[in-house]
């Protein structure tokens, strides 16, 4: 009996909350403050510095930044993405093509300094929902001890410089016997990169 009364109170309160939310949604303006810029004529927009730049402009400028790619040694295999860029492995080609297909802006091997050393994370990604830059590393040779040791050092260096797994660093793993699982990649894209 006490449980039933409790449930009835919870339902009444939840219904009041639902009504309040419905009222708030119905009174929300059809055009948000961020959208006003796009309602202006193009000539007027040219004179204005918007509070929040439209996503397409932001992405275009982010992608247009030029940078020096890490070089390729002669004789290395050649893998080309749908974007026409050369990558180091078939798995990186798959990753790049999945990101492109999903509309996720990325930069391949964008250089950065960590502890005074120039490194090139596999993918620097722009998560458009919050305009946060995140990194994706493909750990593709985890069955080789020296590669594994180097990757652990790299991930620790990332962490010491504010690039934290699950926040702004994501990892995909692969070994000789366990190839890249694109289902994991697609789940990351849907749940973390949008």
N, CA and C atoms as a LAMMPS dump frame, in Angstrom:
ITEM: TIMESTEP
0
ITEM: NUMBER OF ATOMS
582
ITEM: BOX BOUNDS ff ff ff
-5.0000000000000000e+02 5.0000000000000000e+02
-5.0000000000000000e+02 5.0000000000000000e+02
-5.0000000000000000e+02 5.0000000000000000e+02
ITEM: ATOMS id mol type element x y z
1 1 1 N 0.822 -1.196 0
2 1 2 C 0 0 0
3 1 3 C 0.87 1.266 0
4 2 1 N 1.914 1.269 0.837
5 2 2 C 2.807 2.428 0.881
6 2 3 C 3.52 2.599 -0.459
7 3 1 N 3.907 1.468 -1.057
8 3 2 C 4.586 1.521 -2.356
9 3 3 C 3.66 2.098 -3.422
10 4 1 N 2.391 1.716 -3.392
11 4 2 C 1.423 2.2 -4.379
12 4 3 C 1.251 3.718 -4.259
13 5 1 N 1.139 4.218 -3.025
14 5 2 C 1 5.672 -2.821
15 5 3 C 2.249 6.414 -3.313
16 6 1 N 3.396 5.81 -3.041
17 6 2 C 4.648 6.408 -3.511
18 6 3 C 4.637 6.526 -5.037
19 7 1 N 4.281 5.44 -5.731
20 7 2 C 4.223 5.465 -7.198
21 7 3 C 3.238 6.511 -7.702
22 8 1 N 2.104 6.656 -7.047
23 8 2 C 1.107 7.648 -7.46
24 8 3 C 1.673 9.064 -7.346
25 9 1 N 2.407 9.336 -6.251
26 9 2 C 3.023 10.659 -6.082
27 9 3 C 4.086 10.906 -7.152
28 10 1 N 4.873 9.879 -7.424
29 10 2 C 5.909 10.011 -8.456
30 10 3 C 5.266 10.311 -9.803
31 11 1 N 4.205 9.61 -10.153
32 11 2 C 3.52 9.822 -11.438
33 11 3 C 2.95 11.229 -11.516
34 12 1 N 2.294 11.703 -10.435
35 12 2 C 1.74 13.068 -10.439
36 12 3 C 2.843 14.107 -10.644
37 13 1 N 3.942 13.943 -9.917
38 13 2 C 5.05 14.897 -10.031
39 13 3 C 5.685 14.829 -11.417
40 14 1 N 5.87 13.636 -11.947
41 14 2 C 6.451 13.487 -13.288
42 14 3 C 5.55 14.131 -14.335
43 15 1 N 4.24 14.005 -14.186
44 15 2 C 3.306 14.64 -15.127
45 15 3 C 3.396 16.164 -15.051
46 16 1 N 3.561 16.713 -13.828
47 16 2 C 3.735 18.166 -13.69
48 16 3 C 5.026 18.614 -14.372
49 17 1 N 6.102 17.833 -14.179
50 17 2 C 7.372 18.155 -14.844
51 17 3 C 7.204 18.126 -16.358
52 18 1 N 6.493 17.116 -16.858
53 18 2 C 6.261 16.995 -18.298
54 18 3 C 5.491 18.202 -18.82
55 19 1 N 4.467 18.648 -18.084
56 19 2 C 3.685 19.817 -18.507
57 19 3 C 4.547 21.074 -18.543
58 20 1 N 5.408 21.236 -17.539
59 20 2 C 6.313 22.398 -17.522
60 20 3 C 7.253 22.373 -18.725
61 21 1 N 7.799 21.205 -19.031
62 21 2 C 8.698 21.086 -20.181
63 21 3 C 7.967 21.374 -21.488
64 22 1 N 6.757 20.873 -21.611
65 22 2 C 5.968 21.116 -22.825
66 22 3 C 5.717 22.616 -22.996
67 23 1 N 5.383 23.306 -21.899
68 23 2 C 5.163 24.758 -21.952
69 23 3 C 6.44 25.469 -22.383
70 24 1 N 7.566 25.065 -21.815
71 24 2 C 8.844 25.689 -22.177
72 24 3 C 9.169 25.455 -23.646
73 25 1 N 8.966 24.25 -24.127
74 25 2 C 9.243 23.938 -25.537
75 25 3 C 8.35 24.761 -26.454
76 26 1 N 7.075 24.865 -26.114
77 26 2 C 6.136 25.618 -26.958
78 26 3 C 6.426 27.115 -26.966
79 27 1 N 7.055 27.626 -25.907
80 27 2 C 7.344 29.059 -25.864
81 27 3 C 8.748 29.385 -26.382
82 28 1 N 9.516 28.365 -26.738
83 28 2 C 10.866 28.574 -27.256
84 28 3 C 10.773 29.22 -28.632
85 29 1 N 11.592 30.231 -28.917
86 29 2 C 11.506 30.909 -30.22
87 29 3 C 11.812 29.951 -31.369
88 30 1 N 11.158 30.167 -32.501
89 30 2 C 11.371 29.313 -33.675
90 30 3 C 12.781 29.498 -34.23
91 31 1 N 13.305 30.712 -34.131
92 31 2 C 14.666 30.997 -34.578
93 31 3 C 15.498 31.312 -33.34
94 32 1 N 16.573 30.565 -33.148
95 32 2 C 17.43 30.786 -31.978
96 32 3 C 18.363 31.968 -32.228
97 33 1 N 18.965 32.446 -31.167
98 33 2 C 19.899 33.571 -31.273
99 33 3 C 21.047 33.236 -32.221
100 34 1 N 21.507 31.989 -32.19
101 34 2 C 22.596 31.57 -33.07
102 34 3 C 22.179 31.573 -34.535
103 35 1 N 20.883 31.344 -34.804
104 35 2 C 20.391 31.25 -36.182
105 35 3 C 20.119 32.603 -36.834
106 36 1 N 20.063 33.662 -36.052
107 36 2 C 19.725 34.981 -36.601
108 36 3 C 20.698 35.374 -37.704
109 37 1 N 21.963 35.094 -37.514
110 37 2 C 22.987 35.446 -38.502
111 37 3 C 22.628 34.904 -39.887
112 38 1 N 22.164 33.664 -39.945
113 38 2 C 21.864 33.042 -41.239
114 38 3 C 20.591 33.596 -41.873
115 39 1 N 19.759 34.299 -41.111
116 39 2 C 18.539 34.881 -41.691
117 39 3 C 18.823 36.226 -42.356
118 40 1 N 20.018 36.773 -42.134
119 40 2 C 20.37 38.076 -42.699
120 40 3 C 20.806 37.926 -44.153
121 41 1 N 20.604 38.985 -44.957
122 41 2 C 21.098 38.945 -46.341
123 41 3 C 22.623 38.797 -46.354
124 42 1 N 23.133 38.199 -47.409
125 42 2 C 24.566 37.923 -47.501
126 42 3 C 25.41 39.188 -47.367
127 43 1 N 24.935 40.304 -47.969
128 43 2 C 25.692 41.56 -47.869
129 43 3 C 25.814 42.014 -46.421
130 44 1 N 24.749 41.814 -45.65
131 44 2 C 24.754 42.209 -44.243
132 44 3 C 25.664 41.284 -43.438
133 45 1 N 25.609 39.983 -43.743
134 45 2 C 26.456 39.019 -43.021
135 45 3 C 27.934 39.345 -43.197
136 46 1 N 28.288 39.879 -44.369
137 46 2 C 29.691 40.222 -44.627
138 46 3 C 30.189 41.311 -43.684
139 47 1 N 29.277 42.082 -43.114
140 47 2 C 29.643 43.189 -42.224
141 47 3 C 29.626 42.799 -40.746
142 48 1 N 29.201 41.588 -40.471
143 48 2 C 28.954 41.178 -39.083
144 48 3 C 29.901 40.055 -38.677
145 49 1 N 30.353 40.134 -37.433
146 49 2 C 31.117 39.049 -36.831
147 49 3 C 30.142 38.29 -35.925
148 50 1 N 29.644 37.128 -36.347
149 50 2 C 28.602 36.442 -35.574
150 50 3 C 29.107 35.915 -34.233
151 51 1 N 28.187 35.788 -33.302
152 51 2 C 28.51 35.217 -31.995
153 51 3 C 28.975 33.776 -32.168
154 52 1 N 28.256 33.04 -33.002
155 52 2 C 28.642 31.664 -33.322
156 52 3 C 28.619 31.524 -34.835
157 53 1 N 29.788 31.228 -35.396
158 53 2 C 29.866 31.065 -36.846
159 53 3 C 29.094 29.836 -37.278
160 54 1 N 28.467 29.884 -38.438
161 54 2 C 27.754 28.704 -38.945
162 54 3 C 28.71 27.512 -39.079
163 55 1 N 28.169 26.326 -38.822
164 55 2 C 28.992 25.122 -38.827
165 55 3 C 29.759 24.938 -40.129
166 56 1 N 29.094 25.154 -41.265
167 56 2 C 29.776 24.905 -42.537
168 56 3 C 30.981 25.828 -42.721
169 57 1 N 30.863 27.084 -42.309
170 57 2 C 31.994 28.016 -42.392
171 57 3 C 33.105 27.597 -41.428
172 58 1 N 32.704 27.222 -40.216
173 58 2 C 33.679 26.816 -39.204
174 58 3 C 34.48 25.607 -39.685
175 59 1 N 33.778 24.607 -40.23
176 59 2 C 34.437 23.394 -40.724
177 59 3 C 35.343 23.723 -41.905
178 60 1 N 34.844 24.525 -42.829
179 60 2 C 35.642 24.887 -44.008
180 60 3 C 36.963 25.531 -43.582
181 61 1 N 36.894 26.476 -42.641
182 61 2 C 38.113 27.141 -42.176
183 61 3 C 39.025 26.177 -41.414
184 62 1 N 38.424 25.303 -40.611
185 62 2 C 39.211 24.33 -39.843
186 62 3 C 39.964 23.397 -40.792
187 63 1 N 39.276 22.938 -41.825
188 63 2 C 39.904 22.02 -42.775
189 63 3 C 40.919 22.708 -43.685
190 64 1 N 40.745 24 -43.915
191 64 2 C 41.617 24.701 -44.867
192 64 3 C 42.981 25.064 -44.277
193 65 1 N 43.132 24.916 -42.977
194 65 2 C 44.427 25.217 -42.364
195 65 3 C 45.489 24.271 -42.93
196 66 1 N 46.527 24.84 -43.489
197 66 2 C 47.584 24.025 -44.076
198 66 3 C 48.544 23.549 -42.993
199 67 1 N 49.088 22.364 -43.203
200 67 2 C 50.075 21.815 -42.277
201 67 3 C 50.984 20.855 -43.028
202 68 1 N 52.137 20.597 -42.442
203 68 2 C 53.11 19.702 -43.062
204 68 3 C 52.83 18.28 -42.582
205 69 1 N 52.556 17.416 -43.534
206 69 2 C 52.3 16.011 -43.22
207 69 3 C 53.608 15.296 -42.893
208 70 1 N 53.491 14.243 -42.145
209 70 2 C 54.64 13.386 -41.886
210 70 3 C 54.999 12.707 -43.214
211 71 1 N 56.261 12.602 -43.486
212 71 2 C 56.683 12.017 -44.761
213 71 3 C 56.521 10.502 -44.806
214 72 1 N 56.671 9.971 -46.009
215 72 2 C 56.615 8.525 -46.228
216 72 3 C 57.978 8.06 -46.731
217 73 1 N 58.458 6.97 -46.174
218 73 2 C 59.72 6.403 -46.647
219 73 3 C 59.487 5.75 -48.006
220 74 1 N 60.509 5.792 -48.818
221 74 2 C 60.407 5.182 -50.135
222 74 3 C 60.146 3.684 -49.99
223 75 1 N 59.282 3.189 -50.836
224 75 2 C 58.969 1.768 -50.83
225 75 3 C 57.834 1.381 -49.895
226 76 1 N 57.319 2.347 -49.131
227 76 2 C 56.184 2.034 -48.251
228 76 3 C 54.95 1.754 -49.102
229 77 1 N 54.069 0.869 -48.64
230 77 2 C 52.838 0.609 -49.396
231 77 3 C 52.03 1.892 -49.582
232 78 1 N 51.241 1.925 -50.642
233 78 2 C 50.464 3.125 -50.978
234 78 3 C 48.982 2.841 -50.762
235 79 1 N 48.388 3.59 -49.829
236 79 2 C 46.95 3.498 -49.567
237 79 3 C 46.378 4.899 -49.696
238 80 1 N 45.309 5.048 -50.468
239 80 2 C 44.718 6.367 -50.694
240 80 3 C 43.269 6.379 -50.219
241 81 1 N 42.9 7.459 -49.517
242 81 2 C 41.544 7.596 -48.981
243 81 3 C 40.614 8.218 -50.015
244 82 1 N 39.332 8.248 -49.696
245 82 2 C 38.346 8.913 -50.557
246 82 3 C 38.64 10.404 -50.672
247 83 1 N 39.354 10.971 -49.705
248 83 2 C 39.755 12.381 -49.762
249 83 3 C 40.988 12.59 -50.635
250 84 1 N 41.555 11.497 -51.15
251 84 2 C 42.731 11.603 -51.997
252 84 3 C 44.031 11.754 -51.234
253 85 1 N 44.031 11.447 -49.946
254 85 2 C 45.262 11.576 -49.16
255 85 3 C 45.897 10.198 -48.961
256 86 1 N 47.184 10.198 -48.854
257 86 2 C 47.916 8.96 -48.633
258 86 3 C 47.978 8.678 -47.136
259 87 1 N 47.726 7.416 -46.772
260 87 2 C 47.806 6.979 -45.378
261 87 3 C 48.743 5.776 -45.301
262 88 1 N 49.034 5.337 -44.091
263 88 2 C 50.073 4.329 -43.891
264 88 3 C 49.599 2.885 -43.93
265 89 1 N 48.293 2.654 -43.839
266 89 2 C 47.823 1.266 -43.79
267 89 3 C 46.407 1.161 -44.332
268 90 1 N 46.042 -0.06 -44.648
269 90 2 C 44.674 -0.325 -45.107
270 90 3 C 43.68 0.048 -44.004
271 91 1 N 44.031 -0.225 -42.754
272 91 2 C 43.136 0.111 -41.639
273 91 3 C 42.938 1.621 -41.544
274 92 1 N 44.005 2.403 -41.701
275 92 2 C 43.863 3.866 -41.659
276 92 3 C 43.036 4.368 -42.84
277 93 1 N 43.153 3.703 -43.981
278 93 2 C 42.316 4.051 -45.133
279 93 3 C 40.841 3.812 -44.792
280 94 1 N 40.556 2.691 -44.167
281 94 2 C 39.179 2.37 -43.769
282 94 3 C 38.67 3.399 -42.766
283 95 1 N 39.492 3.738 -41.78
284 95 2 C 39.093 4.723 -40.765
285 95 3 C 38.786 6.06 -41.427
286 96 1 N 39.702 6.541 -42.266
287 96 2 C 39.504 7.83 -42.941
288 96 3 C 38.23 7.817 -43.785
289 97 1 N 38.009 6.732 -44.509
290 97 2 C 36.829 6.656 -45.374
291 97 3 C 35.533 6.598 -44.563
292 98 1 N 35.552 5.925 -43.424
293 98 2 C 34.36 5.898 -42.561
294 98 3 C 34.087 7.287 -41.983
295 99 1 N 35.138 7.993 -41.564
296 99 2 C 34.957 9.356 -41.053
297 99 3 C 34.378 10.252 -42.143
298 100 1 N 34.935 10.169 -43.341
299 100 2 C 34.442 10.986 -44.463
300 100 3 C 32.985 10.663 -44.762
301 101 1 N 32.674 9.38 -44.857
302 101 2 C 31.303 8.956 -45.165
303 101 3 C 30.313 9.46 -44.117
304 102 1 N 30.756 9.528 -42.86
305 102 2 C 29.891 9.995 -41.768
306 102 3 C 29.858 11.521 -41.669
307 103 1 N 30.644 12.205 -42.494
308 103 2 C 30.664 13.669 -42.457
309 103 3 C 31.45 14.238 -41.289
310 104 1 N 32.396 13.465 -40.765
311 104 2 C 33.205 13.902 -39.626
312 104 3 C 34.478 14.571 -40.157
313 105 1 N 34.675 15.857 -39.871
314 105 2 C 35.896 16.524 -40.328
315 105 3 C 37.119 15.986 -39.574
316 106 1 N 38.185 15.72 -40.32
317 106 2 C 39.405 15.22 -39.685
318 106 3 C 40.628 15.719 -40.445
319 107 1 N 41.767 15.632 -39.769
320 107 2 C 43.067 15.913 -40.379
321 107 3 C 43.948 14.704 -40.089
322 108 1 N 44.57 14.195 -41.119
323 108 2 C 45.427 13.021 -40.973
324 108 3 C 46.845 13.444 -40.587
325 109 1 N 47.35 12.836 -39.534
326 109 2 C 48.704 13.074 -39.03
327 109 3 C 49.029 14.56 -38.881
328 110 1 N 48.117 15.277 -38.235
329 110 2 C 48.328 16.699 -37.96
330 110 3 C 49.42 16.824 -36.89
331 111 1 N 50.469 17.607 -37.144
332 111 2 C 51.591 17.663 -36.195
333 111 3 C 51.249 18.414 -34.911
334 112 1 N 51.838 17.955 -33.82
335 112 2 C 51.706 18.649 -32.537
336 112 3 C 52.951 18.382 -31.7
337 113 1 N 53.22 19.303 -30.794
338 113 2 C 54.372 19.151 -29.903
339 113 3 C 53.901 18.581 -28.565
340 114 1 N 54.551 17.516 -28.137
341 114 2 C 54.305 16.918 -26.819
342 114 3 C 55.668 16.73 -26.159
343 115 1 N 55.853 17.352 -25.02
344 115 2 C 57.123 17.254 -24.28
345 115 3 C 58.322 17.607 -25.161
346 116 1 N 58.161 18.631 -25.983
347 116 2 C 59.254 19.079 -26.835
348 116 3 C 59.519 18.207 -28.046
349 117 1 N 58.668 17.224 -28.278
350 117 2 C 58.848 16.306 -29.404
351 117 3 C 57.699 16.487 -30.394
352 118 1 N 58.027 16.533 -31.673
353 118 2 C 57.016 16.64 -32.718
354 118 3 C 56.433 15.257 -32.973
355 119 1 N 55.122 15.139 -32.805
356 119 2 C 54.447 13.869 -33.082
357 119 3 C 53.311 14.125 -34.065
358 120 1 N 52.786 13.044 -34.612
359 120 2 C 51.71 13.134 -35.606
360 120 3 C 50.615 12.135 -35.24
361 121 1 N 49.654 12.521 -34.397
362 121 2 C 48.542 11.616 -34.095
363 121 3 C 47.869 11.18 -35.399
364 122 1 N 47.366 9.967 -35.421
365 122 2 C 46.776 9.447 -36.656
366 122 3 C 45.676 10.36 -37.19
367 123 1 N 44.711 10.694 -36.34
368 123 2 C 43.594 11.527 -36.786
369 123 3 C 43.27 12.59 -35.738
370 124 1 N 43.218 13.829 -36.178
371 124 2 C 42.7 14.925 -35.361
372 124 3 C 41.294 15.177 -35.892
373 125 1 N 40.307 15.096 -35.019
374 125 2 C 38.899 15.145 -35.416
375 125 3 C 38.24 16.376 -34.813
376 126 1 N 37.394 17.016 -35.591
377 126 2 C 36.584 18.119 -35.079
378 126 3 C 35.2 17.57 -34.763
379 127 1 N 34.889 17.508 -33.464
380 127 2 C 33.539 17.097 -33.062
381 127 3 C 32.683 18.35 -33.141
382 128 1 N 31.81 18.393 -34.117
383 128 2 C 31.08 19.612 -34.436
384 128 3 C 30.056 19.994 -33.375
385 129 1 N 29.502 19.023 -32.667
386 129 2 C 28.454 19.329 -31.686
387 129 3 C 28.937 20.302 -30.619
388 130 1 N 30.214 20.207 -30.241
389 130 2 C 30.765 21.14 -29.252
390 130 3 C 32.036 21.827 -29.757
391 131 1 N 32.355 21.58 -31.021
392 131 2 C 33.531 22.161 -31.685
393 131 3 C 34.828 21.843 -30.941
394 132 1 N 34.857 20.659 -30.381
395 132 2 C 36.031 20.207 -29.635
396 132 3 C 36.924 19.37 -30.551
397 133 1 N 38.227 19.604 -30.449
398 133 2 C 39.181 18.796 -31.198
399 133 3 C 39.543 17.575 -30.365
400 134 1 N 39.413 16.417 -31.004
401 134 2 C 39.723 15.158 -30.336
402 134 3 C 40.665 14.36 -31.233
403 135 1 N 41.268 13.35 -30.663
404 135 2 C 42.265 12.566 -31.388
405 135 3 C 41.863 11.098 -31.414
406 136 1 N 42.187 10.465 -32.529
407 136 2 C 41.952 9.033 -32.696
408 136 3 C 43.268 8.394 -33.115
409 137 1 N 43.714 7.442 -32.324
410 137 2 C 44.924 6.692 -32.649
411 137 3 C 44.536 5.269 -33.026
412 138 1 N 45.092 4.805 -34.118
413 138 2 C 44.923 3.412 -34.534
414 138 3 C 46.15 2.651 -34.044
415 139 1 N 45.935 1.788 -33.083
416 139 2 C 47.021 0.993 -32.5
417 139 3 C 47.038 -0.334 -33.248
418 140 1 N 47.774 -0.371 -34.344
419 140 2 C 47.627 -1.464 -35.289
420 140 3 C 48.631 -2.573 -35.206
421 141 1 N 49.563 -2.497 -34.285
422 141 2 C 50.565 -3.56 -34.22
423 141 3 C 50.794 -3.957 -32.766
424 142 1 N 49.713 -4.14 -32.065
425 142 2 C 49.809 -4.406 -30.625
426 142 3 C 50.426 -5.759 -30.306
427 143 1 N 50.6 -6.617 -31.316
428 143 2 C 51.232 -7.906 -31.06
429 143 3 C 52.76 -7.821 -31.16
430 144 1 N 53.29 -6.632 -31.476
431 144 2 C 54.744 -6.418 -31.509
432 144 3 C 55.148 -5.686 -30.229
433 145 1 N 55.966 -6.309 -29.384
434 145 2 C 56.318 -5.702 -28.089
435 145 3 C 56.892 -4.289 -28.192
436 146 1 N 57.764 -4.011 -29.152
437 146 2 C 58.361 -2.668 -29.238
438 146 3 C 57.3 -1.633 -29.606
439 147 1 N 56.379 -1.999 -30.487
440 147 2 C 55.298 -1.083 -30.866
441 147 3 C 54.402 -0.818 -29.659
442 148 1 N 54.092 -1.875 -28.924
443 148 2 C 53.25 -1.753 -27.732
444 148 3 C 53.903 -0.82 -26.716
445 149 1 N 55.202 -1.004 -26.466
446 149 2 C 55.916 -0.143 -25.515
447 149 3 C 55.87 1.315 -25.959
448 150 1 N 56.105 1.563 -27.251
449 150 2 C 56.06 2.934 -27.781
450 150 3 C 54.667 3.544 -27.616
451 151 1 N 53.635 2.746 -27.851
452 151 2 C 52.264 3.26 -27.746
453 151 3 C 51.918 3.594 -26.296
454 152 1 N 52.342 2.768 -25.359
455 152 2 C 52.095 3.059 -23.941
456 152 3 C 52.769 4.377 -23.562
457 153 1 N 54.011 4.561 -23.978
458 153 2 C 54.721 5.82 -23.702
459 153 3 C 53.974 6.996 -24.319
460 154 1 N 53.534 6.832 -25.548
461 154 2 C 52.823 7.911 -26.246
462 154 3 C 51.526 8.274 -25.522
463 155 1 N 50.759 7.268 -25.121
464 155 2 C 49.485 7.52 -24.437
465 155 3 C 49.727 8.185 -23.081
466 156 1 N 50.764 7.761 -22.377
467 156 2 C 51.108 8.411 -21.108
468 156 3 C 51.507 9.866 -21.332
469 157 1 N 52.279 10.132 -22.38
470 157 2 C 52.652 11.513 -22.707
471 157 3 C 51.42 12.341 -23.067
472 158 1 N 50.503 11.75 -23.808
473 158 2 C 49.247 12.444 -24.104
474 158 3 C 48.561 12.857 -22.799
475 159 1 N 48.419 11.888 -21.895
476 159 2 C 47.702 12.145 -20.637
477 159 3 C 48.368 13.263 -19.837
478 160 1 N 49.685 13.271 -19.797
479 160 2 C 50.405 14.303 -19.049
480 160 3 C 50.253 15.684 -19.692
481 161 1 N 49.752 15.718 -20.915
482 161 2 C 49.542 16.978 -21.63
483 161 3 C 48.06 17.259 -21.875
484 162 1 N 47.192 16.637 -21.064
485 162 2 C 45.766 16.947 -21.11
486 162 3 C 44.975 16.241 -22.188
487 163 1 N 45.57 15.273 -22.856
488 163 2 C 44.855 14.498 -23.878
489 163 3 C 44.562 13.141 -23.254
490 164 1 N 43.312 12.979 -22.824
491 164 2 C 42.924 11.877 -21.942
492 164 3 C 42.018 10.889 -22.677
493 165 1 N 42.32 9.604 -22.512
494 165 2 C 41.493 8.561 -23.125
495 165 3 C 40.049 8.716 -22.655
496 166 1 N 39.122 8.704 -23.598
497 166 2 C 37.697 8.799 -23.295
498 166 3 C 37.183 10.221 -23.23
499 167 1 N 38.089 11.196 -23.166
500 167 2 C 37.688 12.602 -23.171
501 167 3 C 37.997 13.213 -24.533
502 168 1 N 39.272 13.297 -24.844
503 168 2 C 39.666 13.85 -26.14
504 168 3 C 40.671 12.947 -26.861
505 169 1 N 40.748 11.695 -26.427
506 169 2 C 41.582 10.689 -27.085
507 169 3 C 40.82 9.371 -27.146
508 170 1 N 40.766 8.809 -28.339
509 170 2 C 40.097 7.524 -28.551
510 170 3 C 41.063 6.602 -29.276
511 171 1 N 40.957 5.318 -28.978
512 171 2 C 41.895 4.334 -29.5
513 171 3 C 41.157 3.203 -30.194
514 172 1 N 41.705 2.768 -31.312
515 172 2 C 41.239 1.567 -32.004
516 172 3 C 42.404 0.581 -32.01
517 173 1 N 42.129 -0.67 -31.686
518 173 2 C 43.188 -1.668 -31.581
519 173 3 C 43.064 -2.716 -32.666
520 174 1 N 44.225 -3.293 -32.976
521 174 2 C 44.275 -4.33 -33.995
522 174 3 C 45.539 -5.145 -33.766
523 175 1 N 45.446 -6.444 -33.985
524 175 2 C 46.623 -7.31 -33.979
525 175 3 C 46.57 -8.162 -35.245
526 176 1 N 47.587 -8.973 -35.413
527 176 2 C 47.622 -9.856 -36.578
528 176 3 C 46.404 -10.782 -36.589
529 177 1 N 46.016 -11.284 -35.412
530 177 2 C 44.896 -12.226 -35.321
531 177 3 C 43.547 -11.561 -35.071
532 178 1 N 43.543 -10.293 -34.719
533 178 2 C 42.286 -9.565 -34.455
534 178 3 C 42.309 -8.258 -35.248
535 179 1 N 41.844 -8.293 -36.504
536 179 2 C 41.892 -7.091 -37.343
537 179 3 C 40.94 -6.006 -36.852
538 180 1 N 41.099 -4.833 -37.44
539 180 2 C 40.24 -3.691 -37.113
540 180 3 C 38.772 -4.095 -37.225
541 181 1 N 38.01 -3.802 -36.186
542 181 2 C 36.573 -4.086 -36.182
543 181 3 C 35.841 -2.788 -36.515
544 182 1 N 35.316 -2.694 -37.731
545 182 2 C 34.673 -1.449 -38.161
546 182 3 C 33.399 -1.164 -37.371
547 183 1 N 32.832 -2.177 -36.742
548 183 2 C 31.65 -1.927 -35.901
549 183 3 C 32.027 -1.054 -34.707
550 184 1 N 33.215 -1.275 -34.163
551 184 2 C 33.701 -0.446 -33.051
552 184 3 C 33.933 0.978 -33.546
553 185 1 N 34.559 1.11 -34.707
554 185 2 C 34.783 2.431 -35.302
555 185 3 C 33.46 3.156 -35.518
556 186 1 N 32.489 2.479 -36.111
557 186 2 C 31.198 3.119 -36.381
558 186 3 C 30.477 3.511 -35.094
559 187 1 N 30.626 2.703 -34.051
560 187 2 C 30.02 3.048 -32.758
561 187 3 C 30.686 4.296 -32.179
562 188 1 N 32.012 4.383 -32.285
563 188 2 C 32.717 5.59 -31.833
564 188 3 C 32.233 6.81 -32.605
565 189 1 N 32.11 6.657 -33.911
566 189 2 C 31.662 7.779 -34.741
567 189 3 C 30.295 8.263 -34.273
568 190 1 N 29.373 7.35 -34.084
569 190 2 C 28.003 7.729 -33.706
570 190 3 C 27.91 8.281 -32.291
571 191 1 N 28.662 7.705 -31.364
572 191 2 C 28.492 8.075 -29.955
573 191 3 C 29.495 9.105 -29.441
574 192 1 N 30.63 9.264 -30.114
575 192 2 C 31.666 10.153 -29.581
576 192 3 C 32.111 11.261 -30.525
577 193 1 N 31.986 11.052 -31.828
578 193 2 C 32.565 11.998 -32.783
579 193 3 C 31.557 12.959 -33.392
580 194 1 N 30.295 12.849 -33.074
581 194 2 C 29.28 13.74 -33.663
582 194 3 C 29.032 14.933 -32.764
